[in-house]
Amino acid sequence: MSEGIVLVTGGSRGIGAATATLLAEQGNNVVIVDIAPEPIAGGAILWSAPFDVASESVVVSGIADIEKAHGPISGLVNAAGIFGKMHRLEKVRMEQWDREVNIDLRGTFMVARSVGVRMAQRRHGAIVNVASVAGMTSGPIHAYTAAKAGVIQVTQTLAAEWGRVGVRVNAVSPGFTRTVALEAGIASGAMDKALLERHAAMGRMVEPSEVAQAIAWLLSPASSAVTGINLPVDAGFLAGSTWGAYGGLPQPPAS
């Protein structure tokens, strides 16, 4: 983006860090915030104060302070979030449900609103919310799937709200992505790497840098007529996940 700064929430790790690194490499002025702020390699600026997206007062005051210190936010990447706890329905604790929804959905909305209102006043800006293929399917991560489905819906509503004032709002829905959080789930035995790869049309998981590339495109002038979409970046997980009912995905011929 040619003017202003790009703010990346959850920018100290995972998809947020990969996106902030790529955007900085592309010449953008990038500021990262995180609940546990840590610097990343590259040219992104670290906002040193903890940034809790689930706290309205922190979000409102933090956005004002960031713009005062670094200039207007012209791009926003809402990457802050927590992965869902896998439980049978009867074992879901409501305090855990509330925590996931507060961070993944409520937090996404509050940051987008706080930044987007300012963008609308300037009649310029682009927002990308990180949703998930979990919000497009079903699974035993009950609060997470509901929250990410909500992110997709909020994205469409905000795109319609601000379209006439030059603010674009889109979402990306990563598939199973090789972040530290997912690798921890695999290491603990909660998730099966072979199964995750088996159901993806491309036969593999997604790299954080691949999600970052999609986000960078949605922020850029190259997508100037694109708003209100949800872009899956999933190595074909959605396309391939139902093929088990028909005997499985075709395998490549032996070389």
TAZI-V988232 format. One record per residue. RES is the residue in one letter. PSI is psi in whole degrees, -180 to 180 (none if undefined). D_CENTER is the distance of its C-alpha to the mean C-alpha in Angstrom with 1 decimal. Layout:
res:RES psi:PSI d_center:D_CENTER
res:RES psi:PSI d_center:D_CENTER
This chain:
res:M psi:144 d_center:18.6
res:S psi:-19 d_center:22.2
res:E psi:157 d_center:22.4
res:G psi:-170 d_center:20.9
res:I psi:161 d_center:18.1
res:V psi:124 d_center:14.4
res:L psi:130 d_center:12.7
res:V psi:114 d_center:9.7
res:T psi:152 d_center:9.0
res:G psi:32 d_center:8.9
res:G psi:-1 d_center:10.4
res:S psi:-6 d_center:13.2
res:R psi:166 d_center:11.9
res:G psi:-142 d_center:9.8
res:I psi:-37 d_center:7.1
res:G psi:-46 d_center:7.4
res:A psi:-42 d_center:11.0
res:A psi:-40 d_center:11.2
res:T psi:-45 d_center:9.7
res:A psi:-41 d_center:12.0
res:T psi:-47 d_center:14.8
res:L psi:-46 d_center:14.7
res:L psi:-39 d_center:14.6
res:A psi:-41 d_center:17.5
res:E psi:-30 d_center:19.3
res:Q psi:2 d_center:19.3
res:G psi:9 d_center:21.1
res:N psi:152 d_center:18.7
res:N psi:109 d_center:19.3
res:V psi:132 d_center:16.1
res:V psi:130 d_center:15.9
res:I psi:142 d_center:13.7
res:V psi:155 d_center:13.7
res:D psi:155 d_center:13.3
res:I psi:-31 d_center:15.2
res:A psi:80 d_center:17.1
res:P psi:127 d_center:17.3
res:E psi:140 d_center:18.4
res:P psi:154 d_center:19.1
res:I psi:162 d_center:17.7
res:A psi:147 d_center:19.8
res:G psi:-167 d_center:20.1
res:G psi:12 d_center:20.6
res:A psi:142 d_center:17.7
res:I psi:130 d_center:19.3
res:L psi:126 d_center:18.6
res:W psi:113 d_center:18.9
res:S psi:-22 d_center:21.1
res:A psi:139 d_center:21.0
res:P psi:135 d_center:18.7
res:F psi:103 d_center:16.1
res:D psi:106 d_center:15.6
res:V psi:-16 d_center:13.1
res:A psi:-4 d_center:15.3
res:S psi:115 d_center:18.3
res:E psi:-41 d_center:19.3
res:S psi:-39 d_center:21.9
res:V psi:-43 d_center:19.7
res:V psi:-51 d_center:17.1
res:V psi:-49 d_center:20.0
res:S psi:-36 d_center:22.2
res:G psi:-44 d_center:19.5
res:I psi:-43 d_center:18.4
res:A psi:-43 d_center:22.1
res:D psi:-38 d_center:23.0
res:I psi:-44 d_center:20.4
res:E psi:-35 d_center:21.7
res:K psi:-37 d_center:25.2
res:A psi:-35 d_center:24.8
res:H psi:-6 d_center:22.9
res:G psi:176 d_center:23.2
res:P psi:143 d_center:21.4
res:I psi:117 d_center:17.6
res:S psi:-15 d_center:17.3
res:G psi:139 d_center:13.7
res:L psi:132 d_center:10.6
res:V psi:113 d_center:7.1
res:N psi:85 d_center:5.5
res:A psi:-6 d_center:3.9
res:A psi:137 d_center:6.9
res:G psi:168 d_center:7.6
res:I psi:149 d_center:10.5
res:F psi:150 d_center:11.4
res:G psi:150 d_center:14.0
res:K psi:133 d_center:17.7
res:M psi:116 d_center:19.8
res:H psi:154 d_center:22.9
res:R psi:151 d_center:25.5
res:L psi:-42 d_center:25.3
res:E psi:-12 d_center:28.4
res:K psi:2 d_center:27.1
res:V psi:123 d_center:23.9
res:R psi:133 d_center:24.5
res:M psi:-29 d_center:23.6
res:E psi:-33 d_center:22.8
res:Q psi:-42 d_center:20.1
res:W psi:-50 d_center:18.9
res:D psi:-40 d_center:19.0
res:R psi:-47 d_center:17.1
res:E psi:-44 d_center:14.1
res:V psi:-39 d_center:14.2
res:N psi:-41 d_center:14.9
res:I psi:-51 d_center:11.9
res:D psi:-36 d_center:9.2
res:L psi:-58 d_center:10.9
res:R psi:-43 d_center:13.5
res:G psi:-42 d_center:11.7
res:T psi:-45 d_center:9.1
res:F psi:-45 d_center:12.3
res:M psi:-42 d_center:14.4
res:V psi:-44 d_center:12.5
res:A psi:-42 d_center:12.1
res:R psi:-47 d_center:15.8
res:S psi:-41 d_center:17.1
res:V psi:-43 d_center:15.9
res:G psi:-36 d_center:16.4
res:V psi:-40 d_center:19.9
res:R psi:-42 d_center:20.8
res:M psi:-43 d_center:19.5
res:A psi:-38 d_center:21.6
res:Q psi:-33 d_center:24.6
res:R psi:-8 d_center:24.4
res:R psi:41 d_center:23.7
res:H psi:137 d_center:21.1
res:G psi:162 d_center:17.3
res:A psi:135 d_center:14.0
res:I psi:137 d_center:10.7
res:V psi:121 d_center:7.4
res:N psi:136 d_center:5.0
res:V psi:109 d_center:1.9
res:A psi:-136 d_center:5.1
res:S psi:152 d_center:7.4
res:V psi:-20 d_center:11.0
res:A psi:-27 d_center:12.2
res:G psi:-2 d_center:11.9
res:M psi:-1 d_center:14.2
res:T psi:-160 d_center:16.6
res:S psi:160 d_center:18.4
res:G psi:168 d_center:18.7
res:P psi:38 d_center:20.1
res:I psi:70 d_center:17.0
res:H psi:-46 d_center:18.1
res:A psi:-39 d_center:16.2
res:Y psi:-46 d_center:12.8
res:T psi:-42 d_center:13.5
res:A psi:-42 d_center:14.8
res:A psi:-44 d_center:12.0
res:K psi:-32 d_center:9.4
res:A psi:-40 d_center:12.3
res:G psi:-38 d_center:12.7
res:V psi:-41 d_center:9.3
res:I psi:-42 d_center:10.5
res:Q psi:-45 d_center:13.9
res:V psi:-39 d_center:13.1
res:T psi:-46 d_center:11.5
res:Q psi:-42 d_center:14.9
res:T psi:-44 d_center:17.0
res:L psi:-34 d_center:15.8
res:A psi:-41 d_center:16.2
res:A psi:-38 d_center:19.7
res:E psi:-42 d_center:20.4
res:W psi:4 d_center:19.9
res:G psi:-39 d_center:20.8
res:R psi:-11 d_center:24.4
res:V psi:18 d_center:23.7
res:G psi:16 d_center:21.7
res:V psi:123 d_center:18.1
res:R psi:141 d_center:15.7
res:V psi:122 d_center:12.5
res:N psi:169 d_center:10.4
res:A psi:153 d_center:7.4
res:V psi:145 d_center:6.4
res:S psi:94 d_center:7.2
res:P psi:148 d_center:7.7
res:G psi:-156 d_center:11.0
res:F psi:112 d_center:12.6
res:T psi:140 d_center:11.4
res:R psi:68 d_center:13.9
res:T psi:169 d_center:12.4
res:V psi:-40 d_center:14.9
res:A psi:-43 d_center:13.9
res:L psi:-40 d_center:14.4
res:E psi:-35 d_center:17.5
res:A psi:-38 d_center:18.8
res:G psi:-38 d_center:18.6
res:I psi:-44 d_center:20.6
res:A psi:-33 d_center:23.0
res:S psi:-11 d_center:23.7
res:G psi:0 d_center:24.6
res:A psi:-25 d_center:22.1
res:M psi:152 d_center:20.6
res:D psi:112 d_center:22.7
res:K psi:-43 d_center:21.5
res:A psi:-40 d_center:24.2
res:L psi:-40 d_center:23.2
res:L psi:-41 d_center:19.5
res:E psi:-34 d_center:20.9
res:R psi:-37 d_center:23.7
res:H psi:-6 d_center:21.9
res:A psi:135 d_center:19.8
res:A psi:-34 d_center:21.9
res:M psi:-2 d_center:21.5
res:G psi:28 d_center:22.5
res:R psi:171 d_center:19.8
res:M psi:175 d_center:16.4
res:V psi:144 d_center:13.6
res:E psi:144 d_center:13.5
res:P psi:-35 d_center:10.6
res:S psi:-27 d_center:12.5
res:E psi:-37 d_center:12.4
res:V psi:-40 d_center:8.7
res:A psi:-40 d_center:9.4
res:Q psi:-41 d_center:12.4
res:A psi:-41 d_center:10.8
res:I psi:-44 d_center:8.7
res:A psi:-39 d_center:12.0
res:W psi:-43 d_center:14.0
res:L psi:-25 d_center:12.3
res:L psi:-21 d_center:13.0
res:S psi:164 d_center:16.4
res:P psi:-17 d_center:19.7
res:A psi:-21 d_center:19.8
res:S psi:35 d_center:17.7
res:S psi:-23 d_center:19.8
res:A psi:14 d_center:20.7
res:V psi:118 d_center:17.3
res:T psi:148 d_center:15.8
res:G psi:12 d_center:14.7
res:I psi:161 d_center:13.5
res:N psi:114 d_center:11.0
res:L psi:108 d_center:11.0
res:P psi:134 d_center:11.0
res:V psi:85 d_center:10.9
res:D psi:14 d_center:12.9
res:A psi:27 d_center:16.2
res:G psi:23 d_center:17.9
res:F psi:-47 d_center:17.1
res:L psi:-39 d_center:17.4
res:A psi:-34 d_center:20.4
res:G psi:-13 d_center:22.2
res:S psi:-22 d_center:21.6
res:T psi:-3 d_center:24.6
res:W psi:-14 d_center:27.0
res:G psi:-29 d_center:28.3
res:A psi:-14 d_center:30.4
res:Y psi:21 d_center:32.2
res:G psi:-1 d_center:32.9
res:G psi:168 d_center:29.7
res:L psi:146 d_center:28.2
res:P psi:138 d_center:30.8
res:Q psi:148 d_center:31.2
res:P psi:149 d_center:32.1
res:P psi:150 d_center:35.9
res:A psi:138 d_center:37.3
res:S psi:none d_center:37.9
